[in-house]
Amino acid sequence: MYLRSIQLPLMGLLALSFLVACGESKQQLAKAQTYSCTQLAREIGKREQRKTSAQVNGFVNNVESIFAKDKEVRTAADIETGVNLVDEIDATKSLKQLESIYRAKGCH
């Protein structure tokens, strides 16, 4: 029963995330084209860290939501889970964009 109550809001957040999570902007991608391999590697590392943090925080919020006795705490954890999901999707897209530039430049 509980999982059903969060499925619809989370599905809505997931749908919204595809609209919001757009990765790097055109200006950021153009600027990344001028980066050295070292600078690109640094930026890729930042996106990997952001993605991992979002995954860990999302897991923690899921656990908190499942075991929360207070409905308000559960709702807040569900919302945070959705926010972390959007952040993870955005970081993943940014990561893929930067890795593509990294490979195109012949960086190793």
Contacts in CASP RR format, 6 or more apart in sequence:
PFRMAT RR
TARGET T0000
AUTHOR 0000-0000-0000
METHOD contacts of the structure
MODEL  1
MYLRSIQLPLMGLLALSFLVACGESKQQLAKAQTYSCTQLAREIGKREQR
KTSAQVNGFVNNVESIFAKDKEVRTAADIETGVNLVDEIDATKSLKQLES
IYRAKGCH
2 66 0 8 1.000
6 65 0 8 1.000
6 78 0 8 1.000
9 78 0 8 1.000
9 79 0 8 1.000
10 78 0 8 1.000
10 81 0 8 1.000
10 82 0 8 1.000
10 85 0 8 1.000
13 82 0 8 1.000
13 83 0 8 1.000
13 85 0 8 1.000
13 86 0 8 1.000
14 82 0 8 1.000
14 85 0 8 1.000
16 86 0 8 1.000
17 82 0 8 1.000
17 85 0 8 1.000
17 86 0 8 1.000
17 89 0 8 1.000
17 90 0 8 1.000
18 89 0 8 1.000
20 86 0 8 1.000
20 90 0 8 1.000
21 86 0 8 1.000
21 87 0 8 1.000
21 89 0 8 1.000
21 90 0 8 1.000
21 93 0 8 1.000
22 90 0 8 1.000
22 93 0 8 1.000
23 90 0 8 1.000
23 93 0 8 1.000
23 94 0 8 1.000
23 97 0 8 1.000
24 32 0 8 1.000
24 93 0 8 1.000
24 94 0 8 1.000
24 97 0 8 1.000
24 98 0 8 1.000
29 97 0 8 1.000
29 101 0 8 1.000
32 40 0 8 1.000
32 43 0 8 1.000
32 97 0 8 1.000
32 98 0 8 1.000
32 101 0 8 1.000
33 101 0 8 1.000
35 43 0 8 1.000
35 101 0 8 1.000
37 102 0 8 1.000
37 105 0 8 1.000
37 106 0 8 1.000
37 107 0 8 1.000
37 108 0 8 1.000
40 98 0 8 1.000
40 101 0 8 1.000
40 102 0 8 1.000
40 105 0 8 1.000
40 107 0 8 1.000
41 102 0 8 1.000
41 107 0 8 1.000
43 98 0 8 1.000
44 95 0 8 1.000
44 98 0 8 1.000
44 99 0 8 1.000
44 102 0 8 1.000
47 91 0 8 1.000
47 94 0 8 1.000
47 95 0 8 1.000
47 98 0 8 1.000
48 91 0 8 1.000
48 95 0 8 1.000
50 87 0 8 1.000
50 91 0 8 1.000
51 88 0 8 1.000
51 91 0 8 1.000
51 92 0 8 1.000
51 95 0 8 1.000
54 84 0 8 1.000
54 85 0 8 1.000
54 87 0 8 1.000
54 88 0 8 1.000
54 91 0 8 1.000
55 84 0 8 1.000
55 88 0 8 1.000
57 80 0 8 1.000
57 84 0 8 1.000
58 80 0 8 1.000
58 81 0 8 1.000
58 82 0 8 1.000
58 84 0 8 1.000
58 85 0 8 1.000
58 88 0 8 1.000
61 77 0 8 1.000
61 78 0 8 1.000
61 80 0 8 1.000
61 81 0 8 1.000
61 84 0 8 1.000
62 77 0 8 1.000
62 81 0 8 1.000
64 73 0 8 1.000
64 74 0 8 1.000
64 77 0 8 1.000
65 74 0 8 1.000
65 77 0 8 1.000
65 78 0 8 1.000
65 81 0 8 1.000
68 74 0 8 1.000
68 77 0 8 1.000
END
